Amino acid sequence: MLHAPLSFLESLLSDDCPYEDLTTEGLGIGRRIGRVIAAPKAEGIVAGIGIAAQLFELRGVRTKILAEDG
């Protein structure tokens, strides 16, 4: 699995959400347990799953990868 430098991952997060997540703050769900399920509608090739997992883990989220890139 590809591992990206921490500075690159932080820059992605900063570009995506430079301030606070207003939706999360507004709904008051910042401390609630959630689940993300990414499921394709059709067959395809998985790409970027390693970096996606690193981004989640950087923010304290446990990940479970069920497919491989490529």
N, C-alpha and C positions, 0 to 999 in steps of 0.2 A: 504494500500500500504506500502511495506517495505521501510524504510528510512535507508540508509547507512551512517556511520560516514563520516564527511568531509575528514578526513585523508585518509580513504580508497578510496574515490572518487578521491582525488588529486593524490594518488599513481597510480590509473588506468590511469589517464590522463598523468602522468609523464612517465609511462612505454610505453604508446602508442606513445607519441610525446614528447620526452625529450627536443627537441630543438624547432625549429619553423616548421610550416607546409610549407614545401618548395613548394608544389604544389599551395597552396593558395597564397603564396608570389610571386611565379613566374608568375602566371596568373593575379595578381593584383586584386583579387576579395575579399579581406579580409573584406571590408566594404559593400559589396553588400548584398542585401536581398536574401536569398535562402529558399528552402523548402526541407524537407526530408519526403519522403513517403515510408513507409515500408509495403509492401503488399505481403502476401504469395501466392505461386503458387498452393498450395493445402491446404486442411484443416489440422489443427494442433493445438497445444497448445501454447499459448503465455507464454514466460518465460523471466523475467528480464526487463520487460517494465518500472517498477518503477525506477530501478537504471539507466536505459538508460535516462529516463526523467530527473532524478536528474543531470546526467552528462551534458546534454544539458543546463539545467537551471543554473548550476554552471558557465557556460560560457556566460550567458546572453541571452539564446535562449528561446523563449516562446514555450511551448509544449501543445499539445492537445491529450490526450490519448483516444482512441476510443474502447479499449478492456481492459480486465482485465487479470492479471496473472492467470494461471492455468485453 
